[in-house]
Amino acid sequence: MQLESVGKLQPAVDSTAGSAADELKDCRNYRLFVTDKQTGLRFLVDSGADLSIIPATSNHKICNSFKLYAANGTVIPTFGFKILTLDLGLRRSFQFPFVIAKVDRAILGADFLTKFQLIIDMHNKKLIDGVTNLSIRSHIACVTSADSISTTDKKSRYANLLLQYPNLTKPNLLICNSKHNVKHYIATKGPPVFSKARQLDGNKLKLAKQEFKFMSENDIIRPSMSPWTSPLHLVSKKDGTFRPCGDYRLLNAQTIPDRYPIPRIEDFHHILKQTKIFSKIDLFKAYFQIPISEADKQKTSIITPFGLYEFNVMSFGLRNAPSTFQRFINEVFFELDFVFAYLDDILVAS
């Protein structure tokens, strides 16, 4: 199998084009490329890439606050996340959340390779499935250093500090083991409430199945046999996709309220005195970091046209969920008077 010529390759990120001599000089690295059989999308396989990425389209116009960086320090805008199900010819599907970024090619990074135990065999030009021992032959091409993408700006004066704690700059797209003992409890009164499944059109049904498959594989939800059922509700997001959650109005009516106070904007004025630098932290998938009490998981059950599922972690729409999270975040920042936390939005004044 022949290698692709250098002249035909484009850098993965937007950068100022150099001379042909500079491009040839930089092109010293070889990488494996694979293709998704469903979409025809071609992926660079790079274990040195922090994240797995797909190129943004003309429909992606609203930039996300999360940023990536090229090898030369250039900022790469991102536009959220998208779950894709890939068919790489290894006789199993690979469903994974990809970062949508302003790049020229898709990348399978270390997060994807680690999650599915895939091994790169450059000598034999293969991608090996460490679970099934199956492999696919692909091709190798030469790439430049401009293809290197990181979650940390290597030219920042804080780079060495951030590199010591790599998880701080990487979005936690999947559920990890909680390092706390906080749980969400759903205290109710009266008998279980239930609803029938709502019908969905073909497009929404396909999206819902995909989302539920992803959540089930990542322990966000699990199959249920609960007498409590709430109908599925798809919330439209800014990027045109949908967030599945339960329509918990009947359950919430049976739930005993938690009166823990949610702060007001006026409450943080006192921390602004004699401060000059303000840092904003917006937690990602914050509610999913709070497990639901085992006895109460059945109460979160969602009935769909394709099955019954209950949440392992705190879901949107549950009464008292804001109170549970506010209590938790206040404990995290206890006695730190320069920090103001409003649910998953955190302001640090210094």
C-alpha positions as CSV (number, residue, x, y, z in Angstrom):
1,M,0.0,0.0,0.0
2,Q,1.5,3.3,-1.1
3,L,1.9,6.3,1.1
4,E,0.1,9.5,0.2
5,S,2.2,12.2,-1.2
6,V,3.0,15.1,1.1
7,G,1.6,17.7,-1.3
8,K,-1.9,16.3,-1.0
9,L,-2.2,16.5,2.7
10,Q,-3.8,19.4,4.5
11,P,-3.1,20.4,8.2
12,A,-5.8,19.4,10.6
13,V,-6.1,22.9,12.0
14,D,-6.4,26.3,10.4
15,S,-2.9,27.9,10.2
16,T,-1.0,30.2,8.0
17,A,0.4,28.3,5.1
18,G,4.2,28.2,4.9
19,S,6.4,27.6,2.0
20,A,6.6,24.2,0.3
21,A,10.1,23.7,1.7
22,D,8.9,24.4,5.3
23,E,6.0,22.0,4.8
24,L,8.3,19.2,3.6
25,K,10.7,19.9,6.5
26,D,7.9,19.7,9.1
27,C,6.4,16.5,7.6
28,R,8.3,14.0,9.6
29,N,5.5,12.1,11.3
30,Y,3.5,9.3,9.9
31,R,0.0,8.4,11.1
32,L,-2.6,5.8,10.5
33,F,-5.9,6.7,8.8
34,V,-9.2,4.8,9.0
35,T,-12.6,5.4,7.4
36,D,-16.1,5.2,8.9
37,K,-18.1,2.9,6.6
38,Q,-21.4,4.6,7.4
39,T,-20.5,8.2,6.6
40,G,-17.3,7.8,4.6
41,L,-15.6,10.2,7.1
42,R,-11.9,9.7,7.2
43,F,-10.2,9.8,10.6
44,L,-6.5,10.4,11.5
45,V,-5.7,8.0,14.3
46,D,-3.5,9.9,16.8
47,S,-2.7,8.6,20.3
48,G,-1.0,11.9,20.9
49,A,-4.2,13.9,20.5
50,D,-5.9,14.8,23.7
51,L,-9.4,14.5,22.3
52,S,-11.4,13.0,19.4
53,I,-12.6,15.7,17.0
54,I,-14.8,16.1,14.0
55,P,-14.8,19.2,11.7
56,A,-17.4,21.9,12.1
57,T,-19.7,22.7,9.2
58,S,-21.2,26.0,8.0
59,N,-24.2,25.3,10.2
60,H,-22.0,25.6,13.4
61,K,-21.9,29.3,14.1
62,I,-22.1,29.7,17.9
63,C,-18.7,29.1,19.5
64,N,-18.4,27.1,22.7
65,S,-16.4,28.5,25.7
66,F,-14.2,25.4,25.5
67,K,-11.1,26.0,23.3
68,L,-8.4,23.8,21.8
69,Y,-4.9,24.8,20.8
70,A,-2.7,24.0,17.8
71,A,1.0,23.2,18.2
72,N,1.9,26.9,17.4
73,G,-0.5,28.1,20.1
74,T,-3.2,29.1,17.7
75,V,-6.7,28.9,19.3
76,I,-9.1,26.5,17.7
77,P,-12.8,27.3,18.3
78,T,-15.1,24.5,19.2
79,F,-18.9,24.3,18.7
80,G,-20.1,21.7,21.3
81,F,-20.2,17.9,21.1
82,K,-21.8,15.3,18.9
83,I,-22.3,11.6,19.5
84,L,-21.4,9.5,16.5
85,T,-21.6,5.8,16.0
86,L,-18.7,4.6,13.9
87,D,-18.3,1.4,11.8
88,L,-14.6,0.9,11.3
89,G,-15.0,-2.7,9.9
90,L,-14.2,-4.3,13.3
91,R,-17.6,-6.1,13.6
92,R,-18.7,-3.8,16.5
93,S,-20.0,-0.3,16.6
94,F,-18.2,2.5,18.4
95,Q,-20.4,5.2,19.9
96,F,-18.6,8.2,21.2
97,P,-19.0,11.9,21.9
98,F,-16.7,14.0,19.6
99,V,-15.7,17.6,20.0
100,I,-16.9,19.7,17.0
101,A,-14.0,22.0,16.1
102,K,-12.7,24.3,13.4
103,V,-10.4,21.7,11.9
104,D,-9.9,20.3,8.4
105,R,-10.0,16.6,9.3
106,A,-11.5,14.2,11.9
107,I,-9.2,12.7,14.6
108,L,-9.5,9.6,16.7
109,G,-7.6,10.7,19.8
110,A,-6.3,9.0,22.9
111,D,-9.7,9.2,24.7
112,F,-11.4,7.1,21.9
113,L,-8.5,4.6,21.7
114,T,-8.5,4.1,25.4
115,K,-12.2,3.8,25.8
116,F,-12.5,1.0,23.2
117,Q,-9.1,-0.6,23.8
118,L,-7.9,0.0,20.2
119,I,-4.2,-0.5,19.4
120,I,-2.2,1.1,16.6
121,D,0.2,-1.2,14.7
122,M,2.2,1.1,12.5
123,H,4.5,-1.6,11.2
124,N,1.7,-3.7,9.8
125,K,-0.5,-0.7,9.0
126,K,-3.3,-2.0,11.2
127,L,-5.7,-0.9,13.8
128,I,-6.2,-3.7,16.3
129,D,-9.2,-4.3,18.5
130,G,-7.8,-5.2,21.9
131,V,-11.2,-6.7,22.9
132,T,-11.8,-9.1,20.0
133,N,-8.3,-9.3,18.5
134,L,-9.8,-8.4,15.1
135,S,-7.9,-5.9,13.0
136,I,-8.3,-3.8,9.9
137,R,-5.7,-2.9,7.4
138,S,-5.5,0.7,6.5
139,H,-3.0,3.2,5.1
140,I,-0.4,5.5,6.5
141,A,0.2,9.1,5.5
142,C,2.7,11.8,6.4
143,V,1.4,14.6,8.6
144,T,2.9,17.8,9.9
145,S,3.4,19.1,13.4
146,A,0.4,21.4,12.7
147,D,-1.8,18.4,13.2
148,S,-1.1,18.3,16.9
149,I,-4.1,19.4,18.9
150,S,-4.1,19.9,22.7
151,T,-6.4,21.2,25.4
152,T,-3.5,23.2,26.8
153,D,-1.7,26.2,25.2
154,K,1.9,25.0,25.4
155,K,3.1,28.6,25.1
156,S,1.2,29.8,28.1
157,R,3.3,30.6,31.2
158,Y,1.0,28.3,33.1
159,A,1.5,25.4,30.7
160,N,3.8,23.4,32.9
161,L,1.5,23.8,35.9
162,L,-1.6,22.7,33.8
163,L,0.3,19.8,32.3
164,Q,0.8,18.4,35.8
165,Y,-3.0,18.1,36.1
166,P,-4.2,17.1,32.5
167,N,-7.7,16.2,33.6
168,L,-8.4,19.8,34.5
169,T,-8.3,21.0,30.9
170,K,-10.1,18.0,29.4
171,P,-13.9,18.0,29.2
172,N,-15.3,15.0,31.1
173,L,-17.6,13.6,28.4
174,L,-18.2,10.4,30.2
175,I,-19.2,9.5,33.8
176,C,-16.4,8.9,36.1
177,N,-16.3,7.5,39.6
178,S,-17.5,10.0,42.2
179,K,-14.9,11.2,44.7
180,H,-17.6,12.3,47.2
181,N,-20.4,10.7,49.2
182,V,-23.2,13.1,48.1
183,K,-26.3,11.5,46.7
184,H,-29.7,12.7,45.5
185,Y,-32.7,11.5,47.4
186,I,-36.3,11.6,46.2
187,A,-38.7,11.6,49.2
188,T,-42.2,11.1,47.9
189,K,-45.8,10.9,49.3
190,G,-48.6,8.8,47.9
191,P,-48.5,5.8,45.5
192,P,-46.3,5.6,42.4
193,V,-47.3,7.8,39.5
194,F,-47.1,6.6,35.9
195,S,-47.7,7.7,32.3
196,K,-47.8,6.1,28.8
197,A,-45.1,6.4,26.3
198,R,-45.3,9.3,23.9
199,Q,-45.0,8.6,20.2
200,L,-42.0,10.2,18.4
201,D,-41.5,10.9,14.7
202,G,-38.9,8.9,12.8
203,N,-36.1,11.4,13.2
204,K,-36.6,12.0,16.9
205,L,-37.0,8.3,17.5
206,K,-33.7,7.6,15.9
207,L,-32.0,10.3,17.9
208,A,-33.5,9.2,21.1
209,K,-32.4,5.6,20.6
210,Q,-28.9,6.8,19.9
211,E,-28.8,8.9,23.0
212,F,-30.2,6.2,25.2
213,K,-27.7,3.6,23.8
214,F,-24.9,6.0,24.6
215,M,-26.2,6.7,28.2
216,S,-26.8,3.0,28.8
217,E,-23.3,2.0,27.7
218,N,-21.8,4.7,30.0
219,D,-23.8,3.9,33.1
220,I,-25.9,7.1,33.0
221,I,-29.0,5.0,32.8
222,R,-30.0,1.4,33.1
223,P,-33.0,-0.8,32.2
224,S,-35.8,-0.5,34.6
225,M,-38.8,-2.6,36.0
226,S,-40.2,0.3,38.0
227,P,-43.9,1.0,38.8
228,W,-43.0,4.7,38.4
229,T,-43.0,6.0,34.9
230,S,-42.5,9.5,33.4
231,P,-42.8,10.2,29.7
232,L,-39.7,11.0,27.6
233,H,-39.2,14.7,26.8
234,L,-36.7,15.9,24.2
235,V,-35.4,19.4,24.9
236,S,-34.1,21.3,21.8
237,K,-30.6,22.6,22.2
238,K,-28.9,25.6,20.5
239,D,-26.9,23.4,18.1
240,G,-30.1,21.8,16.8
241,T,-29.7,18.5,18.7
242,F,-32.0,17.3,21.5
243,R,-31.3,16.5,25.2
244,P,-33.4,13.6,26.4
245,C,-35.0,13.9,29.9
246,G,-38.1,12.9,31.7
247,D,-41.3,14.9,32.0
248,Y,-41.3,14.7,35.7
249,R,-44.3,16.9,36.5
250,L,-46.4,14.1,38.1
251,L,-43.4,12.8,40.0
252,N,-42.5,16.3,41.2
253,A,-46.0,16.8,42.5
254,Q,-45.5,13.8,44.8
255,T,-42.0,14.9,45.8
256,I,-41.5,16.5,49.3
257,P,-39.6,19.8,48.6
258,D,-36.1,20.5,49.8
259,R,-36.0,24.1,50.9
260,Y,-32.2,24.5,50.7
261,P,-31.6,28.1,49.4
262,I,-30.4,28.9,45.9
263,P,-28.3,32.1,46.0
264,R,-29.3,35.4,44.4
265,I,-27.1,37.5,42.1
266,E,-27.1,40.2,44.7
267,D,-25.5,37.9,47.2
268,F,-22.1,38.0,45.6
269,H,-21.5,41.8,45.6
270,H,-19.5,41.6,48.8
271,I,-16.7,39.5,47.2
272,L,-16.1,42.1,44.5
273,K,-14.5,44.7,46.8
274,Q,-10.8,45.3,46.1
275,T,-10.7,42.5,43.5
276,K,-9.3,42.9,40.0
277,I,-9.2,39.5,38.4
278,F,-12.3,37.4,37.8
279,S,-12.3,33.8,36.7
280,K,-15.5,32.0,35.6
281,I,-15.9,28.3,35.8
282,D,-18.8,26.6,34.1
283,L,-19.0,22.9,35.1
284,F,-19.6,20.4,32.4
285,K,-22.4,17.8,32.9
286,A,-22.5,18.9,36.5
287,Y,-25.7,17.0,37.5
288,F,-24.3,13.8,36.2
289,Q,-21.6,13.9,38.9
290,I,-24.2,13.4,41.6
291,P,-25.4,9.7,42.0
292,I,-29.0,9.0,42.8
293,S,-29.8,7.0,45.9
294,E,-30.2,3.3,45.0
295,A,-33.7,3.2,46.5
296,D,-34.8,6.2,44.6
297,K,-33.5,5.3,41.1
298,Q,-36.8,3.6,40.2
299,K,-38.6,6.9,40.6
300,T,-36.6,8.4,37.8
301,S,-37.8,5.8,35.3
302,I,-38.6,7.1,31.8
303,I,-41.0,5.2,29.5
304,T,-40.1,5.3,25.8
305,P,-41.4,3.6,22.7
306,F,-38.4,1.3,22.9
307,G,-38.2,0.5,26.6
308,L,-38.1,1.6,30.2
309,Y,-35.0,3.1,31.7
310,E,-34.0,4.7,35.0
311,F,-31.2,7.1,35.9
312,N,-28.1,6.2,37.9
313,V,-27.2,9.9,38.2
314,M,-29.2,13.1,38.8
315,S,-31.2,14.1,35.8
316,F,-32.6,17.5,34.6
317,G,-36.2,18.2,35.6
318,L,-36.2,16.5,39.0
319,R,-37.6,18.6,41.8
320,N,-34.9,19.3,44.4
321,A,-32.1,18.6,42.0
322,P,-30.9,22.3,42.1
323,S,-31.0,22.2,45.9
324,T,-29.0,19.0,46.0
325,F,-26.3,20.4,43.7
326,Q,-26.2,23.8,45.5
327,R,-25.7,22.1,48.9
328,F,-22.9,20.0,47.3
329,I,-21.1,22.9,45.7
330,N,-21.3,25.0,48.8
331,E,-19.6,22.2,50.8
332,V,-16.9,22.1,48.1
333,F,-16.1,25.8,48.5
334,F,-16.8,26.1,52.2
335,E,-15.0,29.0,53.8
336,L,-13.6,30.2,50.5
337,D,-15.1,33.7,50.7
338,F,-13.7,34.8,47.3
339,V,-15.7,32.1,45.5
340,F,-19.4,32.6,44.5
341,A,-21.1,29.5,43.2
342,Y,-24.6,29.6,41.6
343,L,-25.3,25.9,40.8
344,D,-22.8,24.9,38.2
345,D,-21.6,28.5,37.4
346,I,-18.7,29.6,39.6
347,L,-17.1,33.0,39.9
348,V,-13.7,33.4,41.5
349,A,-12.6,36.9,42.5
350,S,-9.0,37.8,43.2
